[in-house]
Amino acid sequence: MKLLNLSRIILLLTVAFLIASCGKKNKEKLILEPITLSAEGPYFEGPNSFQGKIGLDVTKFLQEKGYKQDQLKDIKILGASVSFDSLALNIQDLTLQVVSEKESMQKLAFINPLPSGNQNIQLSIAKEQKDLVSYFLGGGILVLDGNFLKEIEENLSFTLNLELELTLKE
């Protein structure tokens, strides 16, 4: 009987500890300032890459809301759209990835095929998103790969808009 009571006490203490250690988590949405992804032409038929740095939007947001960086537990991409000029209409598909000095390249969003005649494209979000915090706080680089249908001589740039969900521990 004493063993049964001791087991119950240990179980209750374990559950109480787990609940206390988890803490309350808040989810916040953040729309980043538009990010320019660019590269200098000429661009050849086939794959071409455009790059842009992740800004300090997440860091500023945390400071404004009174959070510390170590309270940021997770980042998810909720939405991604790309705008471009008419020269880029000769692109078959787009893939958005992120990379940093400390992390390997990770796919964030894509579209295949690119809808014709549209210069503002909503991308499909990758289902698997891992450890994005390190990219957004650690100076990550966004890479937009475009599969060109023909050669283009002029310089091109894309404007990327990202909507994030931040999970923060209080």
N, C-alpha and C positions, 0 to 999 in steps of 0.2 A: 504494500500500500504506500509506504514511504517512497519507494522507487517510482511509482506512478505519479505521485505528487511532485517529486523532484523533476521528472520528465516534463510535466506540464509547466512548471515554473521556468525551466530552461527554454521550452518552446515559446512561451510568452515573452521572455526576455529577448530571444532571438528575433521574433517578429517586431517587437518594439524597437530594437536596434536597427533593423532594416528600414523600418518606416522613418525613423529619425535621421538615418544617414542618407536616405534618398533625397530628402529636402523637396521643396516645392519647385517646380520648373515652370517658367514662363515661356510663352512663344510670342515672338515679336516679328512683324513683317517689316522689311526694309527694301525700298526701291533704290537701287544704286544710281548715281549720276551716269548719264550715257558714257560709254567707253568706246573710243575710236580704235578700230583694228585696222592696221595698214601695212602695206609693203610697197616697194617700188617696182614698177613694171620694167620691161615687158613681162607678160605672163604667158606661159606656154599652154598648149592644149594638154589637159590632164590636171593632176593635183597641184594646187598652189596654196601657200599659207600666208595668213595675215595675223599680226600679233598686236597685243595691247596689254598694258600693265593694269593689274587690279589696284585701284586707288585706296585711299584711307577711309572710305565711306563707313566700313564696319567699325573701325577703331573710333572714329568721330561719333558714330551712333551710340556706341557703348559709353563713351565719356558723357555725352549729353543726357543719357538716361540714368547715369550714376552707377553703371556696372563696371567691374574690373574684367580684364581680358580672361582671367582664369575662370570666370563664371560662365563664359561662352562654351557650351558643351557640344553643340551641333549646328551645322548650317545645311540647309536644303535649298536647292533651286526650285522655285515655284513656277517661274515663267521666264522665258527668254525670247526676245525678238531681235531681228536684224533689219536695218534699213540700209539701202544702197542706191547708187544712181543707175541710170538706164544702161550704162556700159556693162554692168554686172549681170544683165539679163541672160548672158551666154554661159550661165553656170548650171550644171546639172543637179548638184547636191551640195549641202553644207554640213559640216560637223564641227561643233564647238567643244574644245578640250581645255583643260587647265593643267599647268605644270609649274613646279618651283624647284629651287636648288635642292631642297630637302625631300621632295616628293616626286614620284613618277607621274607621267601623264595620265589623266583621267578624263573620260568622255562625259560631258555635261548635257549636251543637247544635239539635235540633228534634224535634218529634213531631207527626204529623198523620195520622189523627185521634187525639185523646186517648182512651185506653181508658176506658170508662165504669165508674164505681164504684170506681176506684182512686185513692188519695190519695198514693201514692208512685210516681212515674213515672220510668222510665229513659229518657233522651233518646237519640236517634240522633246520633252525632258527625259533624260536617261533614267531608267528605273533604279539603277544602283548608283548611289552617291555615298562615297566613303571619306570620312575625315577631311571635309572641306574647310574646317576651321583653320588648319595650318596653311592652306593656300591663301585664304582671304586675310589672314593676319600676318603672313610671312612673305609678302611680296610676290605673290603668284603672277604668272603670265597666262593670259587667255590666248588661245590659238584657234583661229577659224580656218578650217581647211575647205577649200572650194574646188570642185572638180569642173574645170573649164571645158566647154565644148569646142572652143576655138581660141587662137592666139589673140591677145589684146595688148596693144602697145602702150596705152595711157595708164597713168597711175590710178589706182583704185583705193578706196577705203570704205569700211563698213562701220555703222554705228550700232553698238550692241546695248540693249536694255535688259537688265536682269532684276528680277524680283526674288528676294531671299526670305526664308523663314529661319529665324535664329532661335535656338533653344537655349535658355539661360537658367542657371541655377541660382536661387536666391541665397 
